[in-house]
Amino acid sequence: MDGPLNLSATPWAAAANRSGGGGPPAALPGRAPLSVFGVLLLTLLALLAAATFLWNVLVLATILRVRAFHRVPHNLVASMAVSDVMVAALVMPLSLVHELAGRRWQLGRALCHVWIAFDVLCCTASIWNVTAIALDRYWSLSRHLEYTLRARRCISNAMIALTWALSAVIALAPLLFGWGETYSEGNQECQVSQEPSYTVFSTFGAFYLPLCVVLFVYWKIYKAAKFRLGSRKSNSITPIAPEGLEVKEASQQSQMVFTVRHATVTFQTDGDTWREQKEKKAVLMVGILIGVFVLCWIPFFITELINPLCSCDIPPIWKSIFLWLGYSNSFFNPLIYTAFNKNYNNAFRNLFSRQH
């Protein structure tokens, strides 16, 4: 999932040069010098890679150290964090080297194949891990009686195995089956295979299929949560005995009315129950996780699908912006998941307090 970024030839960089804002560093042999804007942008991308790595490592360390996290759904979160750590450690740094070299690959054929394979593998696994978390949340909300802890553990482990197996097939297909070429020595190019049939296969397997799954799942999650919360307000229990106990719950306010014989006692409740509040927060978390995933990746995969099929001339600057926007999803994933989970926040505080 590679895209070039010519930092010395962007319109913004040219504007920075014309504005006279500082002298550019010494030029590398065979390429134009970086502008001040280009240096700042590269620094920002390097910080993004470092922050993505550190935040996901923190999530993994917390899951490993806290015994309560050694179960579902934290194994799905751990799988997502592993894929995002690999994006930050193995993919982003070589992407920065590629940009600094003026979009020319000077590290040889073998490393090019390794970089592209890990790029496709890690990004695809990250996307499918988001899908697995959404599926797990849907089943836990809609089938909480059948979706027992044992079944949840087996299904989540199966989803993790399928995620990495499918990602490996998509990533290694060009190398194993000769499905297009990723490296051109004469042009010093290193990019994902542009073979049209592989483009359709990889983009649908890595993005469009999981996109359809997560959108359908979130629609079902929203409907299930709305039905469960709505049915609570119409709850009413009336016994047959004439002098029995009648319990009714008001439809417009959070109160319960107990009628025993002819005396009436009203108790004010706290509104939503703990389970309902947890379900609302889970629905919101999954919605934000899916929304950010779509916003980060859909520009890249639209251009990735259109470019080889129609031979469109998409400006390199936009291809690179869309690529790094997709990479940034690996930074947002742990932020979103842990922000809606008090257990992670408490575990983070305990982890740092013990070190001090």
C-alpha positions as CSV (number, residue, x, y, z in Angstrom):
1,M,0.0,0.0,0.0
2,D,2.5,2.4,-1.2
3,G,2.2,5.9,-2.5
4,P,4.8,8.6,-3.3
5,L,5.2,12.0,-1.7
6,N,7.5,14.5,-3.4
7,L,8.0,16.9,-0.6
8,S,10.2,19.2,-2.6
9,A,7.8,19.5,-5.5
10,T,4.5,20.1,-3.8
11,P,2.6,23.4,-4.3
12,W,2.9,24.0,-0.5
13,A,6.6,23.5,-0.6
14,A,7.0,25.8,-3.6
15,A,5.0,28.4,-1.7
16,A,7.2,28.0,1.3
17,N,10.3,28.5,-0.8
18,R,8.9,31.7,-2.4
19,S,8.0,33.1,1.0
20,G,11.7,33.0,2.0
21,G,11.0,31.2,5.3
22,G,14.4,29.9,6.1
23,G,17.1,28.4,3.9
24,P,16.6,24.8,2.8
25,P,19.1,22.2,3.9
26,A,21.8,21.0,1.7
27,A,20.5,19.0,-1.3
28,L,21.0,15.3,-1.5
29,P,22.8,14.1,-4.7
30,G,20.4,13.8,-7.6
31,R,17.4,15.5,-6.0
32,A,16.0,18.9,-5.2
33,P,16.5,20.2,-1.7
34,L,13.7,19.9,0.9
35,S,11.7,23.0,1.6
36,V,11.0,24.2,5.2
37,F,7.5,22.9,4.7
38,G,8.8,19.5,3.6
39,V,11.1,19.2,6.6
40,L,8.2,20.1,9.0
41,L,5.9,17.6,7.2
42,L,8.5,14.8,7.4
43,T,9.0,15.6,11.1
44,L,5.3,15.4,11.6
45,L,5.1,12.0,9.9
46,A,8.0,10.7,11.9
47,L,6.3,11.8,15.1
48,L,3.1,10.1,13.9
49,A,5.0,6.8,13.4
50,A,6.7,7.1,16.9
51,A,3.4,7.9,18.6
52,T,1.6,5.1,16.9
53,F,4.3,2.6,18.0
54,L,4.4,3.8,21.6
55,W,0.7,4.0,22.1
56,N,0.1,0.5,20.8
57,V,3.0,-0.9,22.7
58,L,1.5,0.6,25.9
59,V,-1.8,-1.2,25.1
60,L,0.0,-4.5,24.6
61,A,2.0,-4.1,27.8
62,T,-1.2,-3.4,29.7
63,I,-2.9,-6.4,28.3
64,L,0.0,-8.7,29.2
65,R,0.5,-7.3,32.7
66,V,-3.2,-7.2,33.8
67,R,-4.6,-10.7,34.4
68,A,-8.2,-9.5,33.9
69,F,-7.3,-8.6,30.3
70,H,-6.3,-12.2,29.5
71,R,-9.7,-12.9,27.9
72,V,-12.2,-11.8,25.3
73,P,-12.5,-9.2,23.9
74,H,-9.0,-8.1,24.9
75,N,-7.4,-10.7,22.7
76,L,-9.0,-9.0,19.7
77,V,-7.7,-5.6,21.0
78,A,-4.2,-7.2,21.3
79,S,-4.4,-8.6,17.8
80,M,-5.3,-5.1,16.5
81,A,-2.5,-3.5,18.5
82,V,0.1,-6.0,17.1
83,S,-0.9,-5.2,13.6
84,D,-0.7,-1.4,14.3
85,V,2.7,-1.8,16.0
86,M,3.9,-3.6,12.9
87,V,2.6,-0.7,10.7
88,A,4.5,1.8,12.9
89,A,7.7,-0.2,13.2
90,L,8.1,-1.9,9.8
91,V,6.0,0.1,7.3
92,M,6.1,3.8,8.2
93,P,9.9,4.2,8.6
94,L,10.6,2.7,5.1
95,S,7.8,4.9,3.7
96,L,9.6,7.9,5.1
97,V,12.9,6.7,3.6
98,H,11.1,6.3,0.3
99,E,9.9,9.9,0.5
100,L,13.3,11.3,1.4
101,A,14.8,9.5,-1.6
102,G,12.5,11.5,-3.9
103,R,10.1,8.6,-4.5
104,R,13.0,6.4,-5.8
105,W,13.7,3.0,-4.2
106,Q,17.4,2.6,-3.6
107,L,17.4,-0.3,-1.2
108,G,17.2,-3.2,-3.6
109,R,14.7,-5.7,-4.8
110,A,14.6,-8.0,-1.7
111,L,13.9,-5.2,0.8
112,C,11.3,-3.8,-1.6
113,H,9.4,-7.1,-1.6
114,V,9.7,-7.3,2.2
115,W,8.4,-3.8,2.6
116,I,5.4,-4.2,0.3
117,A,4.5,-7.5,1.8
118,F,4.5,-6.1,5.3
119,D,2.7,-3.0,4.2
120,V,-0.2,-5.0,2.7
121,L,-0.1,-7.6,5.5
122,C,-0.2,-5.2,8.5
123,C,-2.7,-2.7,7.0
124,T,-5.1,-5.5,5.9
125,A,-4.8,-7.2,9.4
126,S,-5.5,-3.9,11.1
127,I,-8.7,-3.4,9.0
128,W,-10.0,-6.9,9.6
129,N,-9.2,-6.6,13.3
130,V,-11.6,-3.6,13.5
131,T,-14.1,-5.8,11.7
132,A,-13.7,-8.6,14.2
133,I,-14.2,-6.2,17.2
134,A,-17.4,-4.9,15.6
135,L,-18.7,-8.5,15.1
136,D,-17.8,-9.5,18.6
137,R,-19.6,-6.4,20.0
138,Y,-22.7,-7.2,17.9
139,W,-22.9,-10.8,19.0
140,S,-22.4,-9.8,22.7
141,L,-25.3,-7.3,22.4
142,S,-27.8,-9.3,20.3
143,R,-27.1,-12.9,21.4
144,H,-25.8,-12.4,25.0
145,L,-27.5,-15.6,26.2
146,E,-26.1,-17.9,23.4
147,Y,-22.8,-16.0,23.1
148,T,-21.3,-17.5,26.3
149,L,-17.7,-16.8,27.4
150,R,-16.5,-20.2,26.0
151,A,-18.2,-19.6,22.6
152,R,-16.9,-16.0,22.6
153,R,-13.3,-17.2,23.2
154,C,-13.5,-19.8,20.4
155,I,-15.1,-17.5,17.9
156,S,-12.7,-14.6,18.7
157,N,-9.6,-16.9,18.3
158,A,-11.0,-18.1,15.0
159,M,-11.5,-14.6,13.8
160,I,-8.0,-13.7,14.7
161,A,-6.6,-16.7,12.8
162,L,-8.7,-15.9,9.8
163,T,-7.7,-12.2,9.9
164,W,-4.0,-13.0,9.7
165,A,-4.4,-15.9,7.2
166,L,-6.4,-13.7,4.8
167,S,-4.0,-10.8,5.2
168,A,-1.1,-13.1,4.4
169,V,-2.7,-14.5,1.3
170,I,-3.4,-11.0,0.0
171,A,0.1,-9.8,0.8
172,L,2.0,-12.7,-0.6
173,A,0.0,-13.4,-3.7
174,P,2.2,-11.4,-6.0
175,L,5.3,-13.1,-4.8
176,L,3.9,-16.7,-4.7
177,F,1.8,-16.6,-7.9
178,G,3.7,-14.0,-9.9
179,W,0.7,-11.7,-9.8
180,G,2.3,-8.6,-11.2
181,E,5.6,-6.9,-10.3
182,T,6.3,-4.7,-7.3
183,Y,9.9,-3.6,-8.1
184,S,11.4,-2.0,-11.2
185,E,15.1,-1.6,-11.1
186,G,15.3,0.6,-14.1
187,N,12.8,3.2,-12.8
188,Q,13.8,2.6,-9.2
189,E,10.1,2.0,-8.3
190,C,8.7,0.0,-5.5
191,Q,5.0,-0.2,-5.2
192,V,2.1,-2.6,-4.8
193,S,1.4,-4.7,-7.9
194,Q,-0.6,-2.7,-10.4
195,E,-2.0,-5.8,-12.2
196,P,-5.7,-5.0,-12.6
197,S,-6.9,-8.4,-11.5
198,Y,-4.7,-8.2,-8.4
199,T,-5.9,-4.7,-7.7
200,V,-9.5,-5.8,-7.6
201,F,-8.7,-8.9,-5.5
202,S,-6.6,-7.0,-3.0
203,T,-8.8,-3.9,-2.6
204,F,-12.0,-5.9,-2.2
205,G,-10.3,-8.4,0.2
206,A,-8.5,-5.8,2.3
207,F,-11.1,-3.0,2.4
208,Y,-14.4,-3.2,0.5
209,L,-15.5,-6.5,2.0
210,P,-14.7,-5.6,5.6
211,L,-16.3,-2.1,4.9
212,C,-19.6,-3.8,3.9
213,V,-19.4,-6.1,7.0
214,V,-18.7,-3.3,9.5
215,L,-21.4,-1.0,8.1
216,F,-24.0,-3.8,8.2
217,V,-22.9,-4.9,11.7
218,Y,-23.1,-1.4,13.1
219,W,-26.6,-0.9,11.6
220,K,-27.6,-4.2,13.4
221,I,-25.9,-3.1,16.6
222,Y,-27.8,0.2,16.5
223,K,-31.1,-1.5,15.9
224,A,-30.5,-4.1,18.6
225,A,-29.5,-1.5,21.2
226,K,-32.4,0.8,20.3
227,F,-34.9,-2.2,20.6
228,R,-33.4,-3.3,24.0
229,L,-33.5,0.3,25.4
230,G,-36.9,1.0,24.0
231,S,-38.5,-2.2,25.3
232,R,-37.4,-1.3,28.9
233,K,-39.7,1.8,28.9
234,S,-42.8,-0.2,28.1
235,N,-42.2,-2.8,30.8
236,S,-45.2,-3.7,33.0
237,I,-45.9,-6.6,35.3
238,T,-49.5,-7.1,36.7
239,P,-50.2,-10.1,38.9
240,I,-53.5,-12.1,38.9
241,A,-54.1,-12.0,42.7
242,P,-56.4,-9.2,43.7
243,E,-54.4,-8.2,46.7
244,G,-51.0,-8.9,45.2
245,L,-48.2,-6.7,44.3
246,E,-48.4,-4.5,41.2
247,V,-45.2,-3.1,39.7
248,K,-45.3,-0.6,36.8
249,E,-42.5,1.5,35.3
250,A,-43.4,4.9,34.0
251,S,-42.9,5.4,30.3
252,Q,-41.6,8.9,30.4
253,Q,-39.6,9.0,33.6
254,S,-37.3,6.8,35.6
255,Q,-39.4,5.8,38.5
256,M,-41.1,2.6,39.8
257,V,-44.5,2.6,41.5
258,F,-45.3,-0.2,44.0
259,T,-49.0,-0.7,44.9
260,V,-49.7,-2.9,47.9
261,R,-53.4,-3.1,48.7
262,H,-54.4,0.5,48.8
263,A,-51.0,2.2,49.8
264,T,-48.8,3.6,47.0
265,V,-45.0,4.1,47.4
266,T,-42.9,5.6,44.7
267,F,-39.2,5.0,44.4
268,Q,-37.0,7.2,42.1
269,T,-34.5,5.2,40.1
270,D,-31.2,6.3,38.7
271,G,-32.3,6.2,35.1
272,D,-30.5,3.7,32.8
273,T,-29.2,0.5,34.5
274,W,-25.5,-0.2,34.5
275,R,-25.9,-2.7,31.7
276,E,-27.8,-0.2,29.5
277,Q,-25.2,2.5,30.1
278,K,-22.5,0.0,29.2
279,E,-24.3,-1.0,26.0
280,K,-24.8,2.7,25.0
281,K,-21.1,3.3,25.5
282,A,-20.2,0.2,23.5
283,V,-22.4,1.3,20.6
284,L,-20.8,4.8,20.6
285,M,-17.3,3.3,20.7
286,V,-17.9,0.9,17.8
287,G,-19.5,3.7,15.8
288,I,-16.6,6.0,16.3
289,L,-14.1,3.2,15.6
290,I,-15.9,2.3,12.3
291,G,-16.3,6.0,11.4
292,V,-12.6,6.8,11.8
293,F,-11.7,3.6,10.0
294,V,-13.8,4.6,7.0
295,L,-12.6,8.2,6.9
296,C,-9.0,7.2,7.1
297,W,-9.0,4.4,4.4
298,I,-11.7,5.1,1.9
299,P,-9.8,7.9,0.0
300,F,-6.8,5.6,-0.5
301,F,-8.7,2.6,-1.6
302,I,-10.8,4.5,-4.0
303,T,-7.7,5.8,-5.8
304,E,-6.0,2.5,-5.5
305,L,-8.9,0.8,-7.3
306,I,-9.5,3.4,-10.0
307,N,-5.9,4.1,-10.9
308,P,-4.9,0.8,-12.5
309,L,-8.3,0.2,-14.1
310,C,-8.8,3.5,-15.9
311,S,-5.1,4.6,-16.2
312,C,-6.0,7.9,-14.5
313,D,-3.2,10.3,-13.7
314,I,-3.7,10.9,-10.0
315,P,-1.2,13.5,-8.7
316,P,1.5,11.8,-6.5
317,I,0.9,14.3,-3.7
318,W,-2.7,13.2,-3.3
319,K,-1.8,9.5,-3.4
320,S,0.7,10.1,-0.6
321,I,-1.7,12.1,1.5
322,F,-4.3,9.3,1.2
323,L,-1.7,6.7,2.1
324,W,-0.5,8.4,5.3
325,L,-4.1,9.2,6.2
326,G,-4.7,5.4,6.1
327,Y,-1.6,4.8,8.2
328,S,-2.9,7.3,10.8
329,N,-5.8,4.8,11.5
330,S,-3.3,2.7,13.4
331,F,-2.7,5.7,15.7
332,F,-6.4,6.4,16.3
333,N,-7.4,2.7,16.9
334,P,-6.0,2.4,20.4
335,L,-7.0,5.9,21.4
336,I,-10.6,5.3,20.5
337,Y,-10.9,1.9,22.2
338,T,-9.2,2.8,25.4
339,A,-10.9,6.2,25.7
340,F,-14.3,4.3,26.1
341,N,-12.9,1.7,28.6
342,K,-12.4,2.8,32.2
343,N,-10.5,-0.5,32.9
344,Y,-7.8,0.5,30.5
345,N,-7.6,4.0,31.9
346,N,-7.2,2.6,35.4
347,A,-4.7,0.1,34.2
348,F,-2.6,2.8,32.6
349,R,-2.6,4.9,35.8
350,N,-1.5,1.8,37.8
351,L,1.2,1.0,35.3
352,F,2.7,4.4,35.5
353,S,2.3,4.8,39.3
354,R,4.2,1.5,39.9
355,Q,7.1,2.8,37.8
356,H,7.3,6.0,39.8
